[in-house]
Amino acid sequence: MKVGEFNQTVIKKLFRKHFNPENPLELPIAGREFLFDQLKARIAQMSYVWVNRREPQTKYLCHFIINKTKDYYSGYKFLVEFDEENKLKIEYRNVSTHASDIQEIIDFLTVSQNIMRDREIIQSKGDKVFDLQKQAISSHVRKTGVEFVIRDDSRQFKVYVKVPDKKEYFEIKIPYKRFHEILPELETIILSMLTWHKLGVKLRVKAFTYFYGWHGKKHHWSKFIR
């Protein structure tokens, strides 16, 4: 398990480690309000854990969310309830286990909040690196004297370079994994593209597998490479 990793596979492992399903807690309806109050009081002292309760139902005890903020939709939502045999159960999506007492739930949440804390630290470090990379790109592009905008997605930076005196722009994609390889060449790339454009050279990169010959016959592209 990687540091800061928290997903369904990790949750399954934590369920196996921290819960004793062979001896589940059984409790009649009359005692469940007190159990919820105990659980709520202990969760209130924890970070990254948010407990909620709708109107008490026959088997429903509560649900809690593990997340940086109290966001119902982006967090990891766990349901705590009693099954048909009045046995305490905790469930996340299609992963569930029985619990012998609320201490098992607290132990599980303690480990989970530590994972979330590690994840936030890793994310913070990653954000700092990301910002430094973006600043480095800006520094290199500014040296060319062009107008530009930098955007990003989950895989790459996208540098939009405006062609001087034109309503046109180039898009240069810099994959995160190739940042250190491309950055030193970025000024040369931009100046070369502007030179080509000034000379009227148009470039278009397309990916394809087959090439259609002069008579419309379909050929594999590799046949034309010598």
Order of alpha helices (4+ residues) and beta strands (2+ residues): alpha-alpha-beta-beta-beta-beta-beta-alpha-beta-beta-beta-alpha-alpha-beta-beta
